[in-house]
């Protein structure tokens, strides 16, 4: 499961007809226009976005849109989030090289790949079997050895690998699942959209003395967490 956000904007680029070098050029342009120019400043996040091949994580028929700021369908009524929201959520997590990160909602695997370029280990859970298997195949083909994919119930987290320094959720529950709170390390951060189907806010939570401190970041629209 993966989330798609709000508006969809694009620039004209026939990426499907372009050689691989042009994907690199389009990716650099994407980072400039939809990451840097939109206020993301963390060097680690910018570098990860610059080198993660988003076109490898979208269906072939949508590769001409891979480097637009669009939420792109990936099948099973799911989408890959726009580059800006991926960068924004990643920066908000403040990922560190030694971090172990839990992601709920693998989707295409793109968000996990971006995180994998920054942190030590990524554990990602997808409830839709077909998407989870496809994401695992893509990540394996691209040699993301520090990403571990599991098909299962994201509400339960991944207890055997807890605690996690950071948790990122790319689908929206109506309230934060207790297992995710329990599996977040002391001092850790969780970014998660919370709310009903069409009335959601993106929250950043910090775990302090065993309790969550919340910060509302922005209105958002992700697929429901199921």
Secondary structure, DSSP 8 states (H G I E B T S, - for coil): -----S--------GGGS-HHHHHHHHHHHHIIIIITTT---HHHHHHHHHS-GGGGS-GGGGGGTTSS--EEEETTEEE--HHHHHHHHHHHT--TT-EEEEE--TTSHHHHHHHTTSSEEEEEESSHHHHHHHHHHHHHTT-TTEEEEES-GGG--GGG--EEEEEEEEEESS--HHHHHHEEEEEEEEEEEEETTEEEEEEEEEETTEEEEEEEEEE---B--
